[in-house]
Amino acid sequence: MSEFDFDLFVIGAGSGGVRAARTAAALGKKVAVAEGRFLGGTCVNIGCVPKKLFSYGSHFHEEFAQAAGFGWSVSHSDFDWPTLRDNKTKEIERLNGVYHNLLVNSGVRLIEGYARFESAHEVSVNGTTYSAEKILIATGSEPFMPEFPGNEYAVSSDAVFYLDEFPKRALVLGGGYIAVEFAGIFHGLGAESHLVYRGDQPLKGFDEEVRQFASEEMQKKGVQFHLNANIASVEKRASGLLVTLTDGETLEVDLVLCATGRVPKTEGLNLDAAGIKQGKGGKVLVNDEFQTSAPSVFALGDVINRMQLTPVALAEAMVFVNNQFQPELPAKQMDYTNIPTAVFCHPNIATVGMSEEEAREVFDTIEVYSAGFRPMKHTLSGSDERHLMKLVVDADSRKVVGAHMVGTDAGEVMQGIAVAIKAGATKEIFDSTVGIHPTGAEEFVTMRSVSRN
């Protein structure tokens, strides 16, 4: 008999925690999961899933306007925020049930409550102490709220999914995924939308041409950018919120959303009791095996702050289970290269591999293939929206080392391109691939002229 209550105790029932718990239980391990908030974590409840549903909803006003060019008459349309909000909530509740059944049906014991460490092998939940041979921290992240006078009148990306009323005027502070996505969502649903960012262009870290192109398209659609600025203060007035920016500009809005990043969620875990070390920003420090400074404790997902993406947490969980509970199999190591990602702004952005700037730092010579064009649909819709597709090639090996797209359904297109790049496809393989016509995606296999070296 084991001296422990469980082989694995998982703290947090988000994407990474649930995947690790289920797969370990499927191998015959005795597993428990403690969760004090909701099943499915940030992504399912207050992240990617509801945000994508909102993004879908925010595109309809453009579709109605563009329908006339195709012979449709949409004389009048109204948007009802409670309908979208509440239908979204019903879907999230359904998914909560799915996650519950996935855990319980796999044999995992689900414990409702917040866990805290008592030692490197013990955690307590609601006053009861449990022991485990291995403990996995998968508590995710939480919004970072900046300090400024009046910040109590701002909302976080957690709260924005449950607003009582939809704002007529919205200001989003930040320049990352969440900020640019909600700036587009607010505008698409009918609000006057402002994006305030301290830098000279949002989406730092993305390919520079993509950043510039997407910013121009967003502004063409009506999102108002306020760059190289920050919020100095927010004052509540009878007519709304008076926002003063650091450059002296003032704006009156109904909602201020702070989307200024997310930080590892570790408050209340009592990590010191287990001897677990943390790094910059509170992230839990781990080695390549996801092992913390306490040999019996592991961590993965947003709480280790490597790449805050749901599929990354899922992949990390599979590596963890393989290495800790399947000794008969070869050891695995998480590969963080060529991970595709998408930003569901308007229009969408998707990317995989290196940016042009990153490639220039790594390779002696590169070839850049870039094509900006008006999609076929908009020849009749009347929209002046343009799309961008781009390939970055290492000139010596001929491998395509980066692919980027700004345009409709970019994420759907990029998933397939990511497989090719992960497999090491060369530009010649792209060139020899027959395109699907007429589509925008065929541009990736028909670009022949080098835009620049």
C-alpha positions in Angstrom: 0.0 0.0 0.0 1.2 3.5 -0.8 2.0 5.7 2.1 0.2 8.6 0.3 -3.5 9.2 -0.2 -2.9 9.9 -3.9 -0.3 9.2 -6.6 -0.9 12.7 -8.0 -2.7 15.7 -6.6 -3.5 18.4 -9.1 -4.1 22.0 -7.9 -6.3 23.7 -10.5 -8.8 22.3 -13.0 -7.9 24.3 -16.0 -6.8 22.9 -19.4 -3.4 21.7 -18.2 -4.5 20.4 -14.9 -7.5 18.5 -16.3 -5.4 16.9 -19.1 -2.7 15.8 -16.6 -5.3 14.4 -14.2 -7.3 12.5 -16.8 -4.3 10.9 -18.6 -2.6 9.9 -15.3 -5.9 8.4 -14.1 -6.2 6.5 -17.3 -2.8 4.9 -16.5 -4.3 3.5 -13.3 -2.9 6.2 -11.0 -4.9 7.5 -8.0 -5.5 11.1 -8.8 -7.3 14.1 -7.2 -8.0 17.6 -8.5 -8.8 20.6 -6.3 -10.6 23.5 -7.8 -12.2 26.4 -6.0 -13.6 28.4 -8.8 -14.8 26.8 -12.0 -13.9 23.8 -14.2 -12.1 24.4 -17.4 -10.0 27.3 -16.2 -9.5 30.7 -17.8 -9.8 29.5 -21.4 -13.2 27.9 -21.1 -14.8 30.4 -18.7 -13.3 33.9 -19.0 -10.8 33.5 -21.9 -10.5 32.1 -25.4 -13.8 30.4 -25.6 -16.2 33.2 -24.6 -14.0 35.7 -26.3 -14.2 33.8 -29.6 -18.0 33.7 -29.2 -18.1 37.5 -28.7 -15.8 37.8 -31.7 -18.2 35.8 -33.9 -21.0 38.1 -32.7 -19.1 41.3 -33.5 -18.6 40.4 -37.2 -22.3 40.4 -38.1 -22.7 44.2 -38.4 -20.1 44.0 -41.3 -21.8 41.1 -42.8 -25.1 42.9 -42.9 -23.5 46.0 -44.5 -21.7 43.9 -47.1 -24.7 41.8 -48.0 -26.1 44.5 -50.3 -23.4 44.0 -52.8 -24.6 40.4 -53.2 -28.2 41.3 -53.6 -29.4 41.0 -50.1 -31.4 43.8 -48.4 -30.9 44.1 -44.6 -33.0 47.1 -43.9 -32.6 47.2 -40.1 -30.7 45.4 -37.4 -30.4 45.7 -33.6 -27.9 44.2 -31.2 -29.1 43.0 -27.8 -26.2 42.5 -25.4 -28.0 40.4 -22.8 -28.9 37.8 -25.4 -25.2 37.4 -26.5 -24.0 37.5 -22.9 -26.5 35.0 -21.6 -26.2 32.6 -24.5 -22.5 32.6 -24.0 -22.9 31.9 -20.3 -25.2 28.9 -21.1 -22.6 27.5 -23.4 -19.9 27.9 -20.7 -22.1 26.2 -18.2 -22.5 23.3 -20.6 -18.7 23.1 -21.0 -18.3 23.1 -17.2 -20.5 20.0 -17.2 -18.4 18.4 -19.9 -15.2 19.0 -17.9 -16.9 17.6 -14.7 -17.8 14.4 -16.5 -14.4 14.1 -18.1 -12.8 14.1 -14.7 -15.2 12.0 -12.8 -15.7 9.4 -15.6 -11.9 9.0 -15.8 -11.7 8.1 -12.1 -10.3 11.4 -10.8 -11.6 12.5 -7.4 -12.8 16.1 -7.7 -12.4 18.2 -4.6 -14.2 21.6 -4.5 -12.1 24.2 -2.8 -8.8 26.0 -2.8 -5.7 24.0 -2.0 -2.7 25.2 0.0 0.6 23.5 0.7 1.3 22.1 4.2 4.5 20.4 3.0 6.1 19.2 -0.2 3.8 16.1 0.0 0.7 17.6 1.6 -2.0 20.0 0.7 -5.1 21.1 2.7 -8.5 21.9 1.2 -11.3 23.2 3.3 -9.5 22.1 6.5 -8.8 18.6 5.3 -5.2 17.5 4.6 -4.3 15.2 1.7 -1.0 13.6 1.0 0.4 12.8 -2.5 3.5 11.3 -3.9 3.5 14.0 -6.6 1.7 17.4 -6.6 1.1 19.4 -9.7 0.5 23.1 -9.6 -1.8 24.2 -12.6 -3.5 27.2 -11.2 -3.1 29.4 -14.3 -2.9 33.2 -14.3 -5.0 36.2 -13.4 -5.3 39.7 -14.8 -2.7 42.3 -13.9 -4.4 45.6 -12.9 -2.2 48.7 -13.2 -2.1 51.3 -10.5 -3.5 54.8 -11.3 -5.9 57.2 -9.6 -9.4 55.9 -10.2 -8.4 52.4 -11.2 -11.3 51.1 -9.1 -13.6 52.2 -11.9 -11.9 50.0 -14.5 -12.7 46.3 -15.1 -10.4 43.4 -15.9 -10.7 40.9 -18.7 -12.3 38.5 -16.1 -15.2 40.8 -15.5 -15.8 42.0 -19.0 -17.6 38.8 -20.0 -20.5 39.5 -17.5 -21.2 43.2 -17.9 -24.7 44.3 -16.9 -24.9 46.8 -19.7 -23.0 47.1 -23.0 -21.1 50.4 -23.2 -21.7 53.0 -25.8 -18.1 54.2 -25.5 -15.3 51.8 -24.5 -11.6 52.3 -23.8 -9.2 49.4 -23.7 -5.8 49.8 -22.1 -3.1 47.4 -23.4 -1.5 46.2 -26.6 -1.6 42.4 -26.4 -4.0 39.7 -27.6 -6.8 40.5 -25.2 -6.6 44.3 -25.7 -6.7 44.3 -29.5 -9.3 41.6 -29.6 -11.7 43.5 -27.3 -11.1 46.8 -29.0 -12.4 45.1 -32.2 -15.2 43.3 -30.3 -16.5 46.5 -28.8 -16.4 48.3 -32.1 -18.0 45.4 -33.9 -20.9 45.3 -31.4 -21.6 49.0 -31.9 -19.5 50.9 -29.3 -17.2 53.8 -29.9 -13.9 52.0 -29.3 -10.5 53.4 -28.1 -7.3 51.5 -27.8 -4.6 53.1 -25.5 -1.2 51.6 -25.6 2.1 52.8 -24.1 4.2 51.7 -27.1 4.3 52.8 -30.7 2.4 49.8 -32.1 0.3 47.1 -30.4 1.2 43.3 -30.5 4.8 43.6 -29.4 6.8 40.5 -30.4 4.8 39.9 -33.6 6.3 40.4 -37.1 6.6 44.2 -37.6 4.9 44.2 -41.0 2.0 42.2 -39.5 1.7 44.7 -36.6 1.7 47.7 -39.0 -0.8 46.1 -41.4 -3.2 44.9 -38.7 -3.1 48.3 -37.0 -4.0 50.1 -40.2 -6.8 47.7 -40.9 -8.3 48.1 -37.4 -8.2 51.8 -37.6 -9.8 51.8 -41.1 -12.7 49.9 -39.5 -13.1 52.6 -36.8 -11.1 51.6 -33.7 -9.4 54.8 -32.5 -5.7 54.3 -31.5 -4.0 56.3 -28.8 -0.3 55.3 -28.9 2.7 56.2 -26.8 0.2 57.0 -24.0 -1.0 55.5 -20.8 -3.8 56.2 -18.4 -2.9 58.9 -15.9 -6.3 58.9 -14.1 -10.0 58.0 -14.3 -12.6 60.2 -12.7 -16.3 59.1 -12.3 -18.8 61.7 -13.5 -22.6 61.6 -14.0 -22.1 61.4 -17.7 -19.5 58.7 -17.7 -15.8 58.1 -16.9 -13.4 60.9 -17.6 -10.1 59.4 -18.6 -6.9 61.5 -18.7 -4.0 60.1 -20.6 -0.3 60.7 -19.9 0.0 62.8 -23.0 -2.7 65.2 -21.7 -5.6 63.9 -23.9 -8.9 63.4 -22.2 -11.7 61.0 -23.2 -15.1 60.4 -21.8 -16.2 56.8 -22.0 -18.6 54.4 -20.3 -16.2 51.5 -19.7 -12.4 51.2 -19.1 -11.0 47.7 -19.7 -7.5 47.1 -18.4 -6.0 44.3 -20.6 -2.4 44.8 -19.5 -1.3 41.2 -19.2 -1.8 38.2 -16.9 0.4 37.1 -14.0 0.8 33.7 -12.5 -1.9 32.9 -9.9 -0.1 31.7 -6.8 -1.8 33.7 -4.0 -2.9 31.5 -1.1 -0.9 28.5 -2.2 1.5 28.8 0.7 4.4 27.8 -1.6 7.0 28.5 1.1 5.7 25.5 3.1 6.9 23.2 0.4 10.1 25.1 -0.4 8.9 26.1 -3.9 10.9 29.0 -5.5 9.4 31.7 -7.6 10.9 33.9 -10.3 10.2 37.2 -11.9 6.5 38.2 -11.8 5.7 35.4 -9.4 6.1 32.6 -11.8 6.8 29.1 -10.4 10.3 28.1 -11.4 10.6 24.6 -13.0 13.2 22.6 -14.9 12.7 20.8 -18.3 10.7 18.1 -16.4 8.4 20.8 -15.0 9.8 20.0 -11.6 10.0 22.8 -9.0 12.7 23.3 -6.4 10.7 20.8 -4.3 11.4 17.4 -6.1 7.9 16.1 -5.4 6.1 19.2 -6.8 5.7 20.1 -10.4 4.0 23.0 -12.3 2.9 23.8 -15.8 0.7 26.1 -17.8 0.3 29.8 -17.3 1.7 29.6 -13.7 5.2 28.9 -15.0 4.7 31.8 -17.6 6.5 30.3 -20.5 3.8 30.7 -23.2 0.4 31.6 -22.0 -1.6 29.5 -24.5 -4.1 26.8 -23.8 -2.6 24.3 -26.3 0.8 24.8 -24.8 -0.5 23.8 -21.3 -2.1 20.8 -22.8 1.1 19.7 -24.5 3.1 20.4 -21.3 0.7 18.1 -19.4 1.2 15.3 -21.9 5.0 15.6 -21.5 4.6 15.6 -17.7 2.5 12.5 -17.6 4.7 10.7 -20.1 7.9 11.4 -18.1 6.4 10.8 -14.6 4.1 7.9 -15.1 5.2 6.0 -18.2 8.8 5.0 -17.5 8.5 2.3 -20.2 8.3 5.0 -22.9 11.1 7.3 -24.1 11.4 10.6 -22.2 9.9 13.6 -23.8 10.8 17.3 -23.7 8.5 20.2 -24.5 9.3 21.8 -27.8 8.4 25.5 -27.8 9.5 26.2 -31.3 7.1 26.8 -34.2 4.0 27.0 -32.0 1.2 28.6 -34.0 -1.0 31.3 -32.5 -3.9 33.5 -33.6 -5.2 36.9 -32.5 -9.0 37.2 -33.1 -8.9 41.0 -33.8 -10.6 42.5 -36.9 -9.2 41.2 -39.2 -7.7 38.1 -37.6 -4.0 37.5 -37.3 -2.3 34.1 -37.3 1.4 33.3 -37.2 3.8 30.4 -36.8 7.6 30.4 -36.7 9.9 33.3 -36.9 9.1 36.9 -37.6 11.1 38.6 -40.3 13.1 40.4 -37.6 13.9 37.2 -35.7 15.0 35.4 -38.9 17.4 38.2 -39.8 19.1 37.7 -36.4 19.5 34.0 -36.9 20.3 33.4 -40.6 22.9 34.8 -42.9 20.4 35.5 -45.7 16.7 35.3 -45.8 14.0 35.7 -48.5 10.8 37.4 -47.7 7.6 36.8 -49.7 4.9 39.2 -48.9 1.5 39.8 -50.6 -1.2 42.3 -49.6 -4.4 42.2 -51.5 -8.1 42.8 -51.5 -9.9 39.5 -51.0 -12.3 38.3 -53.7 -15.3 38.6 -51.4 -14.8 42.3 -51.1 -14.8 42.9 -54.9 -18.6 42.8 -54.4 -19.1 43.6 -50.7 -17.8 47.2 -51.1 -15.4 46.8 -48.1 -11.9 48.1 -48.5 -10.5 45.5 -46.1 -7.2 44.0 -47.3 -5.4 40.8 -46.3 -1.7 40.1 -45.9 0.2 36.8 -46.4 3.8 36.4 -45.7 6.5 33.7 -45.8 10.0 34.0 -44.3 12.6 31.6 -45.8 16.2 30.7 -44.8 17.9 31.2 -48.1 20.6 28.6 -47.5 18.5 25.6 -46.3 15.4 26.8 -48.3 13.2 26.0 -45.3 10.2 28.2 -44.6 10.9 29.4 -41.1 7.9 31.7 -40.6 4.4 32.2 -41.9 2.1 35.1 -41.2 -1.4 36.1 -42.2 -3.8 39.0 -41.5 -7.2 38.3 -42.8 -10.5 36.4 -42.4 -10.2 33.0 -40.7 -6.4 33.4 -40.4 -6.3 30.9 -37.6 -8.0 28.2 -39.6 -5.6 28.7 -42.4 -2.5 28.8 -40.3 -3.1 25.5 -38.5 -2.4 23.6 -41.7 0.6 25.8 -42.6 2.0 25.1 -39.1 2.1 21.4 -39.8 4.2 22.1 -43.0 6.6 24.3 -41.1 6.9 21.9 -38.2 7.8 19.2 -40.8 10.5 21.4 -42.3 8.9 22.2 -45.6 11.1 24.1 -48.0 9.9 27.0 -50.2 10.1 24.6 -53.2 7.6 22.3 -51.5 5.2 25.2 -51.0 5.7 26.1 -54.6 5.0 22.6 -55.8 1.8 22.4 -53.8 -1.3 22.9 -55.9 -3.5 25.7 -54.6 -7.2 25.5 -53.8 -8.9 28.0 -56.1 -10.4 30.5 -55.6 -9.3 31.0 -52.0 -7.2 33.5 -50.2 -5.1 30.6 -48.7 -3.8 29.7 -52.1 -1.6 32.8 -51.9 0.7 30.8 -49.6 1.6 28.4 -52.5 1.6 30.9 -55.4 4.0 33.6 -54.1 7.0 33.4 -56.5 8.6 36.8 -56.4 10.9 37.7 -53.5 9.7 40.9 -51.8 13.1 41.5 -50.2 16.2 39.7 -48.9 
